[in-house]
Amino acid sequence: MEDKILEMKKLLRGSLMEERARIPAAEARAADSRIALNVFGTDHYKDSESVFVFINAEGEVDTMSVIHRAFSDGKTVMVPRTKKDRVMEPVPVGEEEFFQRARSEWPRSFNIPEPPDRFPAADASGIDLVIVPSLALDSLGYRLGYGGGYYDHFIAAARKQKKCPVFMAIQRAVFVRDETLPREPYDMAIDVIVTENGILIPSSGV
């Protein structure tokens, strides 16, 4: 059964990435701008002092405007650094360092810039809001990622702590599906989904 689910996920990832690649660039940019505005309108963002946000890969929802705004709003901004055994670290970064060096000088993992090891990682208990990537989500809040397991591992560990962040997925509405996505026992649901059309609270959300 587990092998069947893994195969279903693999096939679905391929079809979703093909579907995503067919979206016209102008349409994607317009959706991403509205998604960012909807993020800024949530109490989760407004009330946060620290935001852990992914650096988008090509084709993903653009997070640069979210990062810009978080710096402008005086929030502590953290971005991911991956390690072995599916470990992902939240690393606080400065505005100048990020915008001047991240794309050109930082090392890359999965072709995404990551903070060098000289920057110390933070503890999940010090994070208010985590903005999570996905290929697709379902109405229960389960996400299909890229198969690395980093976010599921991170979410599971964070939810064992006394103070747990809010996990917010940002995604274009076409990739939020009514049908339940294939999932395994270790897959973790997120709390809030933000699309260009508004805010969705999954049945397990906050």
Backbone as a printed PyTorch tensor [residue, N CA C, xyz], in Angstrom:
tensor([[[  0.8340,  -1.2110,   0.0000],
         [  0.0000,   0.0000,   0.0000],
         [  0.8740,   1.2700,   0.0000]],

        [[  1.9590,   1.2430,   0.8090],
         [  2.8460,   2.3950,   0.8770],
         [  3.4980,   2.6680,  -0.4730]],

        [[  3.9140,   1.5930,  -1.1720],
         [  4.5150,   1.7570,  -2.4880],
         [  3.5170,   2.3550,  -3.4730]],

        [[  2.2580,   1.9660,  -3.3430],
         [  1.2200,   2.4890,  -4.2320],
         [  1.0330,   3.9790,  -4.0150]],

        [[  1.0340,   4.4200,  -2.7510],
         [  0.8850,   5.8440,  -2.4510],
         [  2.0790,   6.6290,  -2.9760]],

        [[  3.2730,   6.0970,  -2.7980],
         [  4.4750,   6.7620,  -3.3070],
         [  4.4080,   6.9240,  -4.8180]],

        [[  3.9270,   5.9050,  -5.5110],
         [  3.8080,   5.9830,  -6.9660],
         [  2.7420,   7.0010,  -7.3750]],

        [[  1.6290,   7.0290,  -6.6270],
         [  0.5830,   8.0180,  -6.9020],
         [  1.1200,   9.4330,  -6.7250]],

        [[  1.8850,   9.6460,  -5.6690],
         [  2.4680,  10.9670,  -5.4300],
         [  3.4260,  11.3450,  -6.5530]],

        [[  4.2510,  10.4030,  -6.9790],
         [  5.2220,  10.6800,  -8.0350],
         [  4.5270,  11.0890,  -9.3180]],

        [[  3.5030,  10.3520,  -9.7000],
         [  2.7670,  10.6720, -10.9250],
         [  2.0560,  12.0170, -10.8070]],

        [[  1.4910,  12.2870,  -9.6350],
         [  0.7760,  13.5380,  -9.4250],
         [  1.7340,  14.7230,  -9.4480]],

        [[  2.9090,  14.5630,  -8.8690],
         [  3.9040,  15.6400,  -8.9150],
         [  4.2220,  16.0160, -10.3600]],

        [[  4.4270,  15.0060, -11.1670],
         [  4.7500,  15.2690, -12.5680],
         [  3.6480,  16.0250, -13.2830]],

        [[  2.4020,  15.6050, -13.0940],
         [  1.3000,  16.2720, -13.7800],
         [  1.0730,  17.6820, -13.2430]],

        [[  1.2740,  17.8830, -11.9380],
         [  1.0990,  19.2100, -11.3570],
         [  2.1720,  20.1800, -11.8530]],

        [[  3.3910,  19.7000, -11.9710],
         [  4.4560,  20.5730, -12.4540],
         [  4.2430,  20.9370, -13.9250]],

        [[  3.7150,  20.0110, -14.7000],
         [  3.3790,  20.3240, -16.0860],
         [  2.2450,  21.3390, -16.1490]],

        [[  1.2310,  21.1510, -15.3080],
         [  0.1170,  22.0930, -15.2660],
         [  0.5840,  23.4790, -14.8410]],

        [[  1.4500,  23.5300, -13.8550],
         [  1.9700,  24.8060, -13.3740],
         [  2.7700,  25.5160, -14.4630]],

        [[  3.5460,  24.7560, -15.2270],
         [  4.3720,  25.3500, -16.2790],
         [  3.5360,  25.9550, -17.4020]],

        [[  2.2860,  25.5130, -17.5300],
         [  1.4230,  26.0340, -18.6020],
         [  0.7390,  27.3450, -18.2290]],

        [[  0.8240,  27.7690, -16.9770],
         [  0.1820,  29.0130, -16.5710],
         [  0.9400,  30.1950, -17.1840]],

        [[  0.2540,  31.0820, -17.8980],
         [  0.9400,  32.2540, -18.4680],
         [  1.6020,  33.0790, -17.3690]],

        [[  2.7900,  33.6180, -17.6650],
         [  3.5680,  34.3370, -16.6530],
         [  2.7930,  35.5060, -16.0650]],

        [[  2.0770,  36.2570, -16.9010],
         [  1.3290,  37.4170, -16.4090],
         [  0.2090,  36.9800, -15.4620]],

        [[ -0.4210,  35.8590, -15.7860],
         [ -1.4950,  35.3340, -14.9270],
         [ -0.9300,  34.9020, -13.5750]],

        [[  0.2310,  34.2470, -13.5990],
         [  0.8680,  33.8160, -12.3520],
         [  1.2620,  35.0110, -11.5060]],

        [[  1.8500,  36.0340, -12.1300],
         [  2.2710,  37.2250, -11.3750],
         [  1.0720,  37.9180, -10.7330]],

        [[ -0.0330,  38.0040, -11.4620],
         [ -1.2310,  38.6550, -10.9160],
         [ -1.7740,  37.8710,  -9.7200]],

        [[ -1.8150,  36.5550,  -9.8490],
         [ -2.2810,  35.7190,  -8.7320],
         [ -1.3660,  35.8620,  -7.5300]],

        [[ -0.0550,  35.8570,  -7.7690],
         [  0.9050,  35.9320,  -6.6680],
         [  0.8070,  37.2650,  -5.9340]],

        [[  0.5470,  38.3430,  -6.6610],
         [  0.3770,  39.6550,  -6.0230],
         [ -0.8370,  39.6620,  -5.1060]],

        [[ -1.9220,  39.0540,  -5.5620],
         [ -3.1300,  38.9930,  -4.7290],
         [ -2.9250,  38.0750,  -3.5280]],

        [[ -2.1860,  36.9900,  -3.7290],
         [ -1.8750,  36.0990,  -2.6050],
         [ -1.1140,  36.8590,  -1.5240]],

        [[ -0.1140,  37.6320,  -1.9270],
         [  0.6740,  38.3910,  -0.9510],
         [ -0.2110,  39.3690,  -0.1890]],

        [[ -1.0810,  40.0670,  -0.8870],
         [ -1.9860,  41.0130,  -0.2200],
         [ -2.8880,  40.2890,   0.7810]],

        [[ -3.3370,  39.1070,   0.4160],
         [ -4.1840,  38.3430,   1.3360],
         [ -3.4070,  37.8660,   2.5560]],

        [[ -2.1380,  37.5180,   2.3580],
         [ -1.2870,  37.1580,   3.5050],
         [ -1.1880,  38.3380,   4.4670]],

        [[ -0.9190,  39.5270,   3.9210],
         [ -0.7390,  40.7110,   4.7670],
         [ -2.0220,  41.0810,   5.5120]],

        [[ -3.1560,  40.6670,   4.9970],
         [ -4.4250,  40.9890,   5.6370],
         [ -4.8110,  40.0540,   6.7670]],

        [[ -4.0870,  38.9510,   6.9280],
         [ -4.4430,  38.0030,   7.9870],
         [ -3.9320,  38.4750,   9.3470]],

        [[ -4.6670,  38.1290,  10.3790],
         [ -4.2020,  38.4190,  11.7370],
         [ -2.9190,  37.6430,  12.0360]],

        [[ -2.7710,  36.4790,  11.4250],
         [ -1.5650,  35.6830,  11.6460],
         [ -0.3300,  36.4700,  11.2340]],

        [[ -0.4130,  37.1620,  10.1090],
         [  0.7210,  37.9830,   9.6810],
         [  0.8130,  39.2470,  10.5290]],

        [[ -0.2910,  39.9460,  10.6980],
         [ -0.2800,  41.2180,  11.4220],
         [  0.2530,  41.0550,  12.8410]],

        [[ -0.1150,  39.9570,  13.4950],
         [  0.2620,  39.7510,  14.8950],
         [  1.6480,  39.1150,  15.0600]],

        [[  2.2440,  38.7110,  13.9670],
         [  3.5360,  38.0110,  14.0730],
         [  4.6840,  38.9950,  14.2660]],

        [[  5.6520,  38.5700,  15.0360],
         [  6.9060,  39.3130,  15.1670],
         [  8.0190,  38.6440,  14.3750]],

        [[  7.8490,  37.3650,  14.0790],
         [  8.8470,  36.6140,  13.3160],
         [  8.1490,  35.7670,  12.2660]],

        [[  8.7400,  35.7500,  11.0640],
         [  8.1620,  35.0170,   9.9360],
         [  9.2430,  34.1520,   9.3020]],

        [[  8.9570,  32.8830,   9.1680],
         [  9.8410,  31.9190,   8.5090],
         [  9.2310,  31.6220,   7.1480]],

        [[  9.9000,  32.0320,   6.0730],
         [  9.2950,  31.9680,   4.7410],
         [ 10.2680,  31.3470,   3.7470]],

        [[  9.7450,  30.5010,   2.8800],
         [ 10.5880,  29.8520,   1.8860],
         [ 10.9780,  30.8290,   0.7760]],

        [[ 12.1190,  30.5750,   0.1780],
         [ 12.5440,  31.2970,  -1.0160],
         [ 12.0290,  30.5070,  -2.2100]],

        [[ 11.2000,  31.1280,  -3.0230],
         [ 10.5210,  30.3720,  -4.0650],
         [ 11.4620,  29.8790,  -5.1600]],

        [[ 11.1950,  28.6670,  -5.6170],
         [ 11.8370,  28.1280,  -6.8050],
         [ 11.0590,  28.6030,  -8.0300]],

        [[ 11.6210,  28.3770,  -9.2000],
         [ 10.9440,  28.7640, -10.4270],
         [  9.5890,  28.0750, -10.5270]],

        [[  8.5570,  28.8480, -10.8190],
         [  7.2160,  28.2990, -10.9550],
         [  6.3830,  28.3750,  -9.6900]],

        [[  7.0270,  28.4550,  -8.5250],
         [  6.2830,  28.5480,  -7.2700],
         [  5.7280,  29.9560,  -7.0690]],

        [[  4.7890,  30.0790,  -6.1530],
         [  4.3010,  31.3910,  -5.7660],
         [  5.4750,  32.2530,  -5.3220]],

        [[  5.5530,  33.4540,  -5.8660],
         [  6.6750,  34.3590,  -5.5860],
         [  6.5840,  34.8660,  -4.1410]],

        [[  7.6540,  34.6320,  -3.3850],
         [  7.6540,  35.0760,  -1.9840],
         [  8.4580,  36.3460,  -1.7550]],

        [[  9.0280,  36.9210,  -2.8180],
         [  9.8880,  38.0880,  -2.6120],
         [  9.1190,  39.2820,  -2.0480]],

        [[  7.8810,  39.4730,  -2.4860],
         [  7.1130,  40.6060,  -1.9570],
         [  6.7600,  40.3910,  -0.4860]],

        [[  6.5480,  39.1430,  -0.0950],
         [  6.2790,  38.8320,   1.3200],
         [  7.5230,  39.1270,   2.1520]],

        [[  8.6870,  38.7330,   1.6400],
         [  9.9330,  38.9720,   2.3630],
         [ 10.2240,  40.4670,   2.4550]],

        [[ 10.0440,  41.1820,   1.3500],
         [ 10.2030,  42.6430,   1.3640],
         [  9.3220,  43.2770,   2.4420]],

        [[  8.0620,  42.9170,   2.4370],
         [  7.1020,  43.5190,   3.3580],
         [  7.4300,  43.1720,   4.8100]],

        [[  7.8360,  41.9280,   5.0450],
         [  8.1570,  41.5180,   6.4130],
         [  9.3290,  42.3290,   6.9570]],

        [[ 10.3490,  42.5430,   6.1220],
         [ 11.4550,  43.4090,   6.5480],
         [ 10.9510,  44.8260,   6.8110]],

        [[ 10.1350,  45.3560,   5.9070],
         [  9.6210,  46.7280,   6.0500],
         [  8.7840,  46.8850,   7.3090]],

        [[  8.0810,  45.8190,   7.6800],
         [  7.2410,  45.8590,   8.8760],
         [  8.0190,  45.5960,  10.1600]],

        [[  9.3180,  45.4500,  10.0420],
         [ 10.1590,  45.2790,  11.2280],
         [ 10.1220,  43.8930,  11.8350]],

        [[  9.6970,  42.9020,  11.0710],
         [  9.6380,  41.5400,  11.5910],
         [ 11.0010,  40.8570,  11.4580]],

        [[ 11.2330,  39.8780,  12.3060],
         [ 12.3920,  39.0110,  12.1360],
         [ 12.0820,  38.0520,  11.0000]],

        [[ 12.9360,  38.0540,   9.9810],
         [ 12.7200,  37.2110,   8.8050],
         [ 13.6930,  36.0350,   8.8540]],

        [[ 13.1530,  34.8420,   8.6830],
         [ 13.9600,  33.6260,   8.6450],
         [ 13.6930,  32.9020,   7.3380]],

        [[ 14.7250,  32.2540,   6.8110],
         [ 14.5910,  31.4570,   5.5940],
         [ 15.2010,  30.0790,   5.8420]],

        [[ 14.8420,  29.0840,   5.0210],
         [ 15.2640,  27.7000,   5.3150],
         [ 16.7070,  27.3960,   4.9330]],

        [[ 17.2820,  26.4830,   5.7300],
         [ 18.5480,  25.8370,   5.3910],
         [ 18.3650,  24.3470,   5.6430]],

        [[ 18.6000,  23.5460,   4.6360],
         [ 18.3750,  22.1100,   4.7660],
         [ 19.6600,  21.3910,   5.1770]],

        [[ 19.4630,  20.3390,   5.9560],
         [ 20.5550,  19.4910,   6.4140],
         [ 20.1890,  18.0350,   6.0930]],

        [[ 21.0900,  17.1190,   6.4210],
         [ 20.8120,  15.7130,   6.1610],
         [ 19.7010,  15.2130,   7.0790]],

        [[ 19.1510,  14.0630,   6.7370],
         [ 18.0910,  13.4090,   7.5230],
         [ 16.8290,  14.2640,   7.6020]],

        [[ 16.5240,  14.9790,   6.5250],
         [ 15.2790,  15.7550,   6.4110],
         [ 15.1620,  16.8700,   7.4460]],

        [[ 16.2890,  17.3510,   7.9060],
         [ 16.2940,  18.4450,   8.8780],
         [ 16.2970,  19.7800,   8.1310]],

        [[ 15.4180,  20.6730,   8.5540],
         [ 15.3620,  22.0140,   8.0010],
         [ 15.4840,  23.0300,   9.1290]],

        [[ 16.4170,  23.9680,   8.9670],
         [ 16.6630,  24.9700,   9.9900],
         [ 16.0860,  26.3240,   9.5730]],

        [[ 15.4220,  27.0310,  10.5030],
         [ 15.0270,  28.4220,  10.2500],
         [ 16.1960,  29.3500,  10.5910]],

        [[ 16.6550,  30.1240,   9.6280],
         [ 17.8370,  30.9540,   9.8230],
         [ 17.4690,  32.4330,   9.7020]],

        [[ 17.6010,  33.2130,  10.7820],
         [ 17.3310,  34.6570,  10.6990],
         [ 18.3650,  35.3360,   9.7960]],

        [[ 17.8900,  36.2310,   8.9380],
         [ 18.7770,  36.9410,   8.0180],
         [ 18.4500,  38.4380,   8.0420]],

        [[ 19.4440,  39.2400,   7.7020],
         [ 19.2470,  40.6720,   7.6150],
         [ 18.8070,  41.0780,   6.2180]],

        [[ 18.1710,  42.2260,   6.1250],
         [ 17.6360,  42.6830,   4.8460],
         [ 18.7470,  42.9000,   3.8120]],

        [[ 19.8120,  43.5820,   4.2150],
         [ 20.8960,  43.8630,   3.2740],
         [ 21.5600,  42.5780,   2.8060]],

        [[ 21.8390,  41.6830,   3.7460],
         [ 22.4580,  40.4070,   3.3970],
         [ 21.5840,  39.6410,   2.4110]],

        [[ 20.2950,  39.5950,   2.6870],
         [ 19.3990,  38.8110,   1.8460],
         [ 19.3290,  39.3680,   0.4310]],

        [[ 19.0370,  40.6360,   0.2970],
         [ 18.7900,  41.1750,  -1.0350],
         [ 20.0640,  41.4180,  -1.8380]],

        [[ 21.1970,  41.5400,  -1.1780],
         [ 22.4320,  41.7710,  -1.9170],
         [ 23.2120,  40.4940,  -2.2130]],

        [[ 22.9950,  39.4440,  -1.3990],
         [ 23.8730,  38.2800,  -1.5350],
         [ 23.1560,  36.9480,  -1.7550]],

        [[ 21.8850,  36.8370,  -1.3850],
         [ 21.2390,  35.5260,  -1.4050],
         [ 21.2720,  34.8790,  -2.7870]],

        [[ 20.8340,  35.6060,  -3.7930],
         [ 20.7400,  35.0120,  -5.1290],
         [ 22.1050,  34.8030,  -5.7750]],

        [[ 23.0790,  35.6530,  -5.4250],
         [ 24.3620,  35.6090,  -6.1290],
         [ 25.4680,  34.8750,  -5.3710]],

        [[ 25.4210,  34.8800,  -4.0350],
         [ 26.5560,  34.3730,  -3.2640],
         [ 26.2440,  33.1800,  -2.3590]],

        [[ 25.0030,  33.0160,  -1.9640],
         [ 24.6950,  31.9280,  -1.0380],
         [ 24.8210,  30.5710,  -1.7430]],

        [[ 25.1500,  29.5280,  -0.9850],
         [ 25.1170,  28.1740,  -1.5640],
         [ 23.6920,  27.7920,  -1.9340]],

        [[ 23.5690,  26.8020,  -2.7660],
         [ 22.2400,  26.3800,  -3.2260],
         [ 21.9900,  24.9120,  -2.8980]],

        [[ 20.7330,  24.6400,  -2.5640],
         [ 20.2660,  23.2790,  -2.3820],
         [ 18.9590,  23.1590,  -3.1450]],

        [[ 18.8410,  22.1460,  -3.9870],
         [ 17.6830,  22.0250,  -4.8720],
         [ 17.5300,  23.2860,  -5.7430]],

        [[ 18.6600,  23.8950,  -6.0630],
         [ 18.7380,  25.1150,  -6.8710],
         [ 18.0640,  26.3160,  -6.2040]],

        [[ 17.9790,  26.3050,  -4.8860],
         [ 17.4000,  27.4100,  -4.1260],
         [ 18.4670,  27.9470,  -3.1750]],

        [[ 18.6440,  29.2640,  -3.0930],
         [ 19.6530,  29.8130,  -2.1770],
         [ 19.3490,  29.4620,  -0.7220]],

        [[ 20.4000,  29.1310,   0.0250],
         [ 20.2720,  28.8530,   1.4510],
         [ 21.3480,  29.6150,   2.2150]],

        [[ 21.0450,  30.0910,   3.4110],
         [ 22.0420,  30.8360,   4.1900],
         [ 23.2780,  29.9930,   4.4740]],

        [[ 24.4530,  30.5830,   4.3650],
         [ 25.6840,  29.8430,   4.6950],
         [ 25.6860,  29.4190,   6.1640]],

        [[ 26.5240,  28.4520,   6.4760],
         [ 26.5770,  27.9120,   7.8350],
         [ 27.0320,  28.9350,   8.8710]],

        [[ 27.6460,  30.0250,   8.4240],
         [ 28.0850,  31.0360,   9.3990],
         [ 26.9110,  31.7360,  10.0830]],

        [[ 25.7050,  31.6010,   9.5200],
         [ 24.5280,  32.1970,  10.1470],
         [ 23.8930,  31.1800,  11.0840]],

        [[ 23.7470,  31.5130,  12.3750],
         [ 23.1640,  30.5500,  13.3190],
         [ 21.6710,  30.3430,  13.0770]],

        [[ 21.2310,  29.1290,  13.2990],
         [ 19.8100,  28.8060,  13.1680],
         [ 19.0500,  29.2150,  14.4210]],

        [[ 17.7550,  29.3990,  14.2670],
         [ 16.8710,  29.7190,  15.3950],
         [ 16.0850,  28.4710,  15.7910]],

        [[ 15.4510,  28.5560,  16.9260],
         [ 14.5900,  27.4800,  17.3990],
         [ 13.1650,  27.7330,  16.9240]],

        [[ 12.4510,  26.6800,  16.6110],
         [ 11.0780,  26.8300,  16.1200],
         [ 10.1740,  27.5230,  17.1220]],

        [[ 10.5040,  27.4210,  18.4080],
         [  9.6620,  28.0410,  19.4320],
         [  9.7160,  29.5640,  19.3750]],

        [[ 10.6810,  30.0980,  18.6330],
         [ 10.7780,  31.5470,  18.4960],
         [ 10.1230,  32.0830,  17.2400]],

        [[  9.3630,  31.2490,  16.5450],
         [  8.7290,  31.6430,  15.2880],
         [  7.2210,  31.7850,  15.4990]],

        [[  6.6590,  32.8440,  14.9480],
         [  5.2090,  33.0370,  15.0300],
         [  4.4740,  32.4790,  13.8220]],

        [[  5.0480,  32.6670,  12.6390],
         [  4.3710,  32.2920,  11.3970],
         [  5.3560,  31.6160,  10.4530]],

        [[  4.9530,  30.4700,   9.9080],
         [  5.7450,  29.7660,   8.9050],
         [  4.9470,  29.7370,   7.6060]],

        [[  5.5400,  30.2450,   6.5390],
         [  4.8920,  30.2400,   5.2300],
         [  5.4810,  29.1000,   4.4180]],

        [[  4.5970,  28.1840,   4.0030],
         [  4.9780,  26.8690,   3.5150],
         [  4.7080,  26.7350,   2.0140]],

        [[  5.6260,  26.1140,   1.2700],
         [  5.3830,  25.8550,  -0.1520],
         [  4.6130,  24.5550,  -0.3680]],

        [[  4.1610,  24.3580,  -1.5940],
         [  3.5030,  23.1050,  -1.9600],
         [  3.3830,  23.0350,  -3.4770]],

        [[  3.1040,  21.8430,  -3.9620],
         [  2.6700,  21.6880,  -5.3520],
         [  1.1500,  21.7390,  -5.4270]],

        [[  0.5050,  21.2200,  -4.4010],
         [ -0.9630,  21.2590,  -4.3190],
         [ -1.3690,  21.0380,  -2.8730]],

        [[ -2.6110,  21.4070,  -2.5820],
         [ -3.1880,  21.2170,  -1.2520],
         [ -4.6080,  20.6930,  -1.4110]],

        [[ -5.0930,  20.0470,  -0.3580],
         [ -6.5050,  19.6710,  -0.3770],
         [ -7.2530,  20.4030,   0.7260]],

        [[ -8.5600,  20.2290,   0.7480],
         [ -9.4030,  21.0090,   1.6600],
         [ -9.2040,  20.6290,   3.1210]],

        [[ -8.5340,  19.5090,   3.3690],
         [ -8.2260,  19.1070,   4.7380],
         [ -6.9280,  19.7340,   5.2360]],

        [[ -6.2180,  20.4080,   4.3340],
         [ -4.9770,  21.0620,   4.7370],
         [ -3.7340,  20.2420,   4.4890]],

        [[ -3.8790,  19.0930,   3.8310],
         [ -2.7070,  18.2890,   3.5040],
         [ -2.1140,  18.7700,   2.1880]],

        [[ -0.7860,  18.7850,   2.1480],
         [ -0.0800,  19.3090,   0.9970],
         [  0.7090,  18.2170,   0.3010]],

        [[  0.8430,  18.3690,  -0.9860],
         [  1.7760,  17.5490,  -1.7320],
         [  2.9850,  18.4100,  -2.0090]],

        [[  4.1290,  18.0000,  -1.4630],
         [  5.3660,  18.7270,  -1.6900],
         [  6.2000,  18.0450,  -2.7490]],

        [[  7.5090,  18.1700,  -2.6140],
         [  8.4120,  17.6510,  -3.6320],
         [  9.0400,  16.3200,  -3.2370]],

        [[  8.6550,  15.7850,  -2.0970],
         [  9.1030,  14.4600,  -1.7100],
         [ 10.2710,  14.4210,  -0.7510]],

        [[ 10.7980,  15.5870,  -0.3750],
         [ 11.9430,  15.6090,   0.5340],
         [ 11.5710,  15.3590,   1.9820]],

        [[ 10.3540,  15.7170,   2.3680],
         [  9.8980,  15.5010,   3.7360],
         [ 10.3640,  16.5410,   4.7380]],

        [[ 11.0390,  17.6020,   4.2760],
         [ 11.6070,  18.5860,   5.2010],
         [ 10.5210,  19.3170,   5.9950]],

        [[  9.4770,  19.7510,   5.3140],
         [  8.4440,  20.5090,   6.0290],
         [  7.6240,  19.6260,   6.9480]],

        [[  7.3050,  18.4210,   6.5150],
         [  6.5620,  17.5140,   7.3970],
         [  7.3660,  17.2240,   8.6610]],

        [[  8.6420,  16.9970,   8.4980],
         [  9.5300,  16.7510,   9.6510],
         [  9.5500,  17.9740,  10.5690]],

        [[  9.6700,  19.1550,   9.9540],
         [  9.7490,  20.3860,  10.7430],
         [  8.4330,  20.6490,  11.4850]],

        [[  7.3130,  20.4930,  10.7960],
         [  6.0060,  20.7280,  11.4120],
         [  5.7750,  19.7690,  12.5760]],

        [[  6.0880,  18.4960,  12.3570],
         [  5.8930,  17.5030,  13.4190],
         [  6.7030,  17.8500,  14.6530]],

        [[  7.9640,  18.2650,  14.4540],
         [  8.8150,  18.6160,  15.5910],
         [  8.3190,  19.8820,  16.2780]],

        [[  7.9100,  20.8780,  15.4900],
         [  7.4570,  22.1450,  16.0650],
         [  6.1940,  21.9760,  16.8970]],

        [[  5.3310,  21.0670,  16.4800],
         [  4.0550,  20.8840,  17.1920],
         [  4.2250,  20.1490,  18.5160]],

        [[  5.4080,  19.6630,  18.7820],
         [  5.6800,  19.0420,  20.0780],
         [  6.1410,  20.0700,  21.1050]],

        [[  6.4370,  21.2890,  20.6420],
         [  6.9150,  22.3170,  21.5450],
         [  5.7440,  23.0710,  22.1830]],

        [[  6.0400,  23.7170,  23.2800],
         [  4.9990,  24.4400,  24.0150],
         [  4.4350,  25.5800,  23.1890]],

        [[  5.3110,  26.3210,  22.5060],
         [  4.8730,  27.4030,  21.6300],
         [  5.0990,  26.9490,  20.1900]],

        [[  4.0190,  26.8630,  19.4420],
         [  4.0890,  26.3560,  18.0800],
         [  3.6990,  27.4530,  17.0910]],

        [[  4.4250,  27.6090,  15.9830],
         [  4.0370,  28.6040,  14.9820],
         [  2.7320,  28.2300,  14.3010]],

        [[  2.1480,  29.1950,  13.6150],
         [  1.0550,  28.9410,  12.6800],
         [  1.6900,  28.5780,  11.3420]],

        [[  1.2010,  27.5080,  10.7410],
         [  1.7140,  27.0700,   9.4400],
         [  0.7290,  27.4720,   8.3490]],

        [[  1.1880,  28.3510,   7.4750],
         [  0.3530,  28.9300,   6.4270],
         [  0.9070,  28.5370,   5.0560]],

        [[  0.0920,  27.8630,   4.2620],
         [  0.4980,  27.5320,   2.9000],
         [ -0.0340,  28.5920,   1.9460]],

        [[  0.8080,  29.0380,   1.0180],
         [  0.3600,  29.9640,  -0.0220],
         [  0.3780,  29.2150,  -1.3520]],

        [[ -0.7230,  29.3460,  -2.0790],
         [ -0.8450,  28.5740,  -3.3110],
         [ -1.8950,  29.2140,  -4.2240]],

        [[ -1.6880,  29.0860,  -5.5240],
         [ -2.6990,  29.5420,  -6.4790],
         [ -3.9280,  28.6500,  -6.3690]],

        [[ -5.0910,  29.2660,  -6.5110],
         [ -6.3440,  28.5740,  -6.2010],
         [ -6.5470,  27.3090,  -7.0260]],

        [[ -6.0540,  27.2990,  -8.2440],
         [ -6.2590,  26.1370,  -9.1080],
         [ -5.5960,  24.8890,  -8.5360]],

        [[ -4.6160,  25.0700,  -7.6560],
         [ -3.9180,  23.9260,  -7.0740],
         [ -4.3990,  23.5790,  -5.6670]],

        [[ -5.5250,  24.1360,  -5.2680],
         [ -6.1850,  23.7100,  -4.0320],
         [ -7.3660,  22.8560,  -4.4580]],

        [[ -7.2760,  21.5720,  -4.2000],
         [ -8.1850,  20.6000,  -4.7790],
         [ -9.2580,  20.1500,  -3.7870]],

        [[-10.4330,  19.8750,  -4.3300],
         [-11.5100,  19.3420,  -3.5010],
         [-11.2430,  17.8970,  -3.1170]],

        [[-10.6380,  17.1420,  -4.0380],
         [-10.3780,  15.7350,  -3.7470],
         [ -9.1970,  15.6030,  -2.7830]],

        [[ -9.2300,  14.5610,  -1.9720],
         [ -8.1670,  14.3280,  -1.0100],
         [ -6.8980,  13.8820,  -1.7300]],

        [[ -5.8050,  14.5090,  -1.4170],
         [ -4.5330,  14.1330,  -2.0070],
         [ -3.9990,  12.8550,  -1.3630]],

        [[ -3.2270,  12.0690,  -2.1060],
         [ -2.6240,  10.8730,  -1.4770],
         [ -1.6840,  11.2850,  -0.3650]],

        [[ -1.7450,  10.5750,   0.7350],
         [ -0.8620,  10.9360,   1.8490],
         [ -0.4520,   9.7120,   2.6390]],

        [[  0.6680,   9.8930,   3.3310],
         [  1.2350,   8.8460,   4.1730],
         [  1.1180,   9.2600,   5.6310]],

        [[  1.3510,   8.3310,   6.5680],
         [  1.1390,   8.6360,   7.9870],
         [  1.9460,   9.8250,   8.4980]],

        [[  3.1200,  10.0730,   7.9220],
         [  3.9600,  11.1600,   8.4140],
         [  3.6120,  12.5160,   7.7990]],

        [[  2.7090,  12.5590,   6.8260],
         [  2.3250,  13.8350,   6.2050],
         [  1.5410,  14.6830,   7.2050]],

        [[  1.8760,  15.9600,   7.2660],
         [  1.2920,  16.8570,   8.2500],
         [  0.3920,  17.8940,   7.5770]],

        [[ -0.7780,  18.1290,   8.1680],
         [ -1.6710,  19.1760,   7.6700],
         [ -1.1860,  20.5410,   8.1420]],

        [[ -1.4650,  21.5580,   7.3260],
         [ -1.1310,  22.9200,   7.7270],
         [ -2.3840,  23.5870,   8.3250]],

        [[ -2.2090,  24.8030,   8.8330],
         [ -3.2830,  25.4720,   9.5650],
         [ -4.1450,  26.3870,   8.7100]],

        [[ -3.5140,  27.0520,   7.7580],
         [ -4.1970,  28.0780,   6.9690],
         [ -3.7210,  27.9770,   5.5220]],

        [[ -4.6410,  28.1510,   4.5790],
         [ -4.2950,  28.2110,   3.1620],
         [ -4.6690,  29.5900,   2.6480]],

        [[ -3.7390,  30.2370,   1.9600],
         [ -4.0020,  31.5400,   1.3650],
         [ -3.8450,  31.4250,  -0.1510]],

        [[ -4.8970,  31.7940,  -0.8850],
         [ -4.8520,  31.8400,  -2.3380],
         [ -5.1800,  33.2550,  -2.7910]],

        [[ -5.1580,  33.4690,  -4.0950],
         [ -5.5340,  34.7880,  -4.6190],
         [ -7.0050,  35.0960,  -4.3860]],

        [[ -7.7840,  34.0540,  -4.0770],
         [ -9.2200,  34.2470,  -3.8670],
         [ -9.6080,  34.4510,  -2.4110]],

        [[ -8.6540,  34.2670,  -1.5000],
         [ -8.9790,  34.4750,  -0.0950],
         [ -8.2910,  33.4940,   0.8330]],

        [[ -8.8840,  33.3600,   2.0150],
         [ -8.3050,  32.5470,   3.0940],
         [ -9.1510,  31.3080,   3.2950]],

        [[ -8.5040,  30.1600,   3.3960],
         [ -9.1930,  28.9020,   3.6710],
         [ -8.6590,  28.3220,   4.9700]],

        [[ -9.5660,  27.9210,   5.8380],
         [ -9.1710,  27.2630,   7.0770],
         [ -9.5450,  25.7890,   6.9540]],

        [[ -8.5670,  24.9070,   6.8290],
         [ -8.8680,  23.4720,   6.7600],
         [ -9.5500,  22.9850,   8.0300]],

        [[-10.1000,  21.7930,   7.9510],
         [-10.8250,  21.2620,   9.1170],
         [ -9.9230,  21.1150,  10.3320]],

        [[ -8.6150,  20.9830,  10.0970],
         [ -7.6760,  20.8660,  11.2080],
         [ -6.9950,  22.1890,  11.5090]],

        [[ -7.4340,  23.2900,  10.8650],
         [ -6.7430,  24.5670,  10.9710],
         [ -7.0880,  25.3470,  12.2150]],

        [[ -6.4660,  26.5740,  12.3370],
         [ -6.6680,  27.4080,  13.5160],
         [ -7.5930,  28.5550,  13.1910]]])
